[in-house]
Amino acid sequence: MLELRKLIYLITGFLIIYFLPTENISVYGPVYEALGLAKWYAREHVLFCLVPAFFIAGAVSVFISKDSVIRYFGGQANKFISYGIASISGTILAVCSCTVLPLFAGIYKRGAGLGPAVTFLYSGPAINIFAIILSARVLGWEFGLGRATGAVIFSIIIGLLMHFIFIKEGNSSIENGDITTGKNQDTHSLAQTGLYLFSMLAILISANLAPSASNNSLWSLLFQLKWYFTGCFTIMLSFMIIKWFKKDDLISWIKETWKYAKQILPLLLAGILLAGFLLGRSGHEGAIPSHFVINLVGGNSISANFFASVFGAFMYFATLTEVPIVQGLLSAGMGKGPAMALLLAGPALSLPNMLVIKSVLGIKKTVVYIVLVSVIATFSGIIFGLIVS
């Protein structure tokens, strides 16, 4: 009954925001901007962007054993495989900056090398499937692509640097064997798992196709047919669910999907309201005047990118809330380079996150990790700013 009440509250809150009559509000200002931004998000990004992503994350949690990925980080694993898997782990595990910490501590203390463990620590939340999709959908495809590729390369560089800086110290548990794989097993064949995950990703992508700003005839045709594609992939997924899934599978899937939804949606709403109140919507002023933002993080200077990366590293961002915050900062005058620096530094670090990392790695390794994230995010932002300009 408690979970049912939570679901009712969540749906009721969504409907209130979705149908909020902001056009009839005569008093403008930061509060109006907060409500306006929340309504826009509810209408444009929840039903066809977040809801499918929640179901994908739920499926990954239930039907793909985390141990089958984590075991490759052990001290005896091939280093190319270790860093490769660690760098894309966020898309597979769909973890946030909070969830990744116990996983990181577990694999490190069980014998994972420092480099792959740190690569996993950074990439887990940095390329969260939700965050990449929402970044591309809200901020533009260049931010989604830049964030995904930048985070993968970024994580490997940081892992390698940590490995070489502390190569003499290493990890004393590496020699104690590989990581225990546990008892969880995948419930479907590899082909079945690949097909239903592909169909869900196809639904997500096709439903969120946006009209092209240029005269691209192929893209325009795809946009016109997007609901036909979405319908076909939905029928495909429905057939697979009926054919391959047992009742217990579906119950577990729904439970995991609901777990993600109830954890993320309230935090995302709070972040959207805060972003709207402080920074306003595109073309509108919030509580913070746009010239303040322009002075600190406008343009693509080293100082602007460094300030954005340090702010992102110490600020706590709940999962996905960095996207509306960055959107508000961009509309207030933030440069695209500093925006990317914040996106690369913010989700993987925060002050609470640092305290946990310190308890696992010790203060020296933690300080070096924080410095590396801030410095590399700064230069990544500069490079991104030069490319998109």
QUIHUWO-V384987 format. One record per residue. N is the residue number from 1. RES is the residue in one small letter. OMEGA is omega in whole degrees, -180 to 180 (NA if undefined). Layout:
N|RES|OMEGA / N|RES|OMEGA
This chain:
1|m|-180 / 2|l|180 / 3|e|178 / 4|l|178 / 5|r|178 / 6|k|179 / 7|l|179 / 8|i|179 / 9|y|-178 / 10|l|180 / 11|i|180 / 12|t|179 / 13|g|178 / 14|f|-179 / 15|l|178 / 16|i|-180 / 17|i|-177 / 18|y|-177 / 19|f|-179 / 20|l|-177 / 21|p|-177 / 22|t|-179 / 23|e|-180 / 24|n|179 / 25|i|-176 / 26|s|-179 / 27|v|-177 / 28|y|-179 / 29|g|-177 / 30|p|180 / 31|v|177 / 32|y|180 / 33|e|178 / 34|a|180 / 35|l|180 / 36|g|179 / 37|l|179 / 38|a|179 / 39|k|180 / 40|w|178 / 41|y|-179 / 42|a|-177 / 43|r|-171 / 44|e|-167 / 45|h|-175 / 46|v|-171 / 47|l|-173 / 48|f|179 / 49|c|-175 / 50|l|-177 / 51|v|176 / 52|p|179 / 53|a|177 / 54|f|180 / 55|f|177 / 56|i|180 / 57|a|178 / 58|g|179 / 59|a|179 / 60|v|-178 / 61|s|-175 / 62|v|-167 / 63|f|176 / 64|i|-180 / 65|s|177 / 66|k|180 / 67|d|-179 / 68|s|175 / 69|v|-173 / 70|i|-176 / 71|r|-178 / 72|y|180 / 73|f|-175 / 74|g|-177 / 75|g|-178 / 76|q|-178 / 77|a|175 / 78|n|-174 / 79|k|178 / 80|f|179 / 81|i|-178 / 82|s|-179 / 83|y|179 / 84|g|180 / 85|i|-179 / 86|a|-175 / 87|s|179 / 88|i|-175 / 89|s|-179 / 90|g|180 / 91|t|-178 / 92|i|-175 / 93|l|179 / 94|a|-179 / 95|v|175 / 96|c|-177 / 97|s|177 / 98|c|-177 / 99|t|-175 / 100|v|-174 / 101|l|178 / 102|p|176 / 103|l|178 / 104|f|-180 / 105|a|-179 / 106|g|-177 / 107|i|179 / 108|y|-177 / 109|k|178 / 110|r|174 / 111|g|178 / 112|a|176 / 113|g|-179 / 114|l|-178 / 115|g|178 / 116|p|-180 / 117|a|179 / 118|v|176 / 119|t|176 / 120|f|-180 / 121|l|-179 / 122|y|-170 / 123|s|-178 / 124|g|178 / 125|p|-174 / 126|a|179 / 127|i|171 / 128|n|-175 / 129|i|178 / 130|f|-173 / 131|a|-179 / 132|i|-179 / 133|i|-178 / 134|l|177 / 135|s|180 / 136|a|-177 / 137|r|-173 / 138|v|-173 / 139|l|-179 / 140|g|-175 / 141|w|-178 / 142|e|177 / 143|f|178 / 144|g|180 / 145|l|-180 / 146|g|-180 / 147|r|-179 / 148|a|-178 / 149|t|179 / 150|g|-179 / 151|a|179 / 152|v|-180 / 153|i|-180 / 154|f|-176 / 155|s|179 / 156|i|179 / 157|i|-180 / 158|i|179 / 159|g|180 / 160|l|179 / 161|l|177 / 162|m|180 / 163|h|-176 / 164|f|178 / 165|i|-176 / 166|f|-175 / 167|i|-180 / 168|k|-180 / 169|e|178 / 170|g|179 / 171|n|-174 / 172|s|-178 / 173|s|-178 / 174|i|-176 / 175|e|-176 / 176|n|177 / 177|g|-177 / 178|d|-177 / 179|i|176 / 180|t|-175 / 181|t|177 / 182|g|-174 / 183|k|-176 / 184|n|179 / 185|q|175 / 186|d|-174 / 187|t|178 / 188|h|178 / 189|s|180 / 190|l|180 / 191|a|179 / 192|q|179 / 193|t|179 / 194|g|-177 / 195|l|-177 / 196|y|173 / 197|l|176 / 198|f|-178 / 199|s|179 / 200|m|177 / 201|l|179 / 202|a|176 / 203|i|-179 / 204|l|-177 / 205|i|-176 / 206|s|-180 / 207|a|-176 / 208|n|174 / 209|l|-179 / 210|a|178 / 211|p|-179 / 212|s|177 / 213|a|179 / 214|s|179 / 215|n|179 / 216|n|-173 / 217|s|179 / 218|l|179 / 219|w|178 / 220|s|178 / 221|l|178 / 222|l|179 / 223|f|180 / 224|q|-177 / 225|l|-170 / 226|k|-178 / 227|w|173 / 228|y|176 / 229|f|-180 / 230|t|179 / 231|g|180 / 232|c|179 / 233|f|177 / 234|t|177 / 235|i|178 / 236|m|-180 / 237|l|180 / 238|s|179 / 239|f|-180 / 240|m|179 / 241|i|-180 / 242|i|-173 / 243|k|-168 / 244|w|-169 / 245|f|174 / 246|k|-179 / 247|k|-180 / 248|d|177 / 249|d|-177 / 250|l|179 / 251|i|179 / 252|s|179 / 253|w|-179 / 254|i|180 / 255|k|180 / 256|e|177 / 257|t|179 / 258|w|179 / 259|k|178 / 260|y|-176 / 261|a|-176 / 262|k|178 / 263|q|-170 / 264|i|-173 / 265|l|178 / 266|p|179 / 267|l|178 / 268|l|178 / 269|l|179 / 270|a|179 / 271|g|179 / 272|i|179 / 273|l|179 / 274|l|180 / 275|a|179 / 276|g|-179 / 277|f|-175 / 278|l|-168 / 279|l|179 / 280|g|176 / 281|r|180 / 282|s|180 / 283|g|-179 / 284|h|-179 / 285|e|171 / 286|g|-179 / 287|a|179 / 288|i|179 / 289|p|-175 / 290|s|-178 / 291|h|174 / 292|f|-179 / 293|v|-178 / 294|i|-179 / 295|n|-176 / 296|l|-173 / 297|v|175 / 298|g|179 / 299|g|-175 / 300|n|-179 / 301|s|177 / 302|i|-178 / 303|s|180 / 304|a|180 / 305|n|180 / 306|f|179 / 307|f|-180 / 308|a|-179 / 309|s|179 / 310|v|177 / 311|f|180 / 312|g|-177 / 313|a|-176 / 314|f|179 / 315|m|176 / 316|y|175 / 317|f|170 / 318|a|-175 / 319|t|176 / 320|l|-177 / 321|t|178 / 322|e|-178 / 323|v|177 / 324|p|178 / 325|i|178 / 326|v|177 / 327|q|178 / 328|g|178 / 329|l|178 / 330|l|180 / 331|s|179 / 332|a|176 / 333|g|180 / 334|m|177 / 335|g|-179 / 336|k|177 / 337|g|176 / 338|p|177 / 339|a|178 / 340|m|177 / 341|a|178 / 342|l|-180 / 343|l|-179 / 344|l|-178 / 345|a|-170 / 346|g|-174 / 347|p|-175 / 348|a|-177 / 349|l|170 / 350|s|-179 / 351|l|176 / 352|p|178 / 353|n|-180 / 354|m|-179 / 355|l|178 / 356|v|179 / 357|i|179 / 358|k|-179 / 359|s|-179 / 360|v|-173 / 361|l|-172 / 362|g|-172 / 363|i|-176 / 364|k|179 / 365|k|-179 / 366|t|179 / 367|v|179 / 368|v|179 / 369|y|180 / 370|i|179 / 371|v|180 / 372|l|179 / 373|v|-177 / 374|s|-177 / 375|v|-178 / 376|i|176 / 377|a|178 / 378|t|-178 / 379|f|175 / 380|s|177 / 381|g|179 / 382|i|180 / 383|i|179 / 384|f|179 / 385|g|178 / 386|l|-179 / 387|i|-175 / 388|v|179 / 389|s|NA
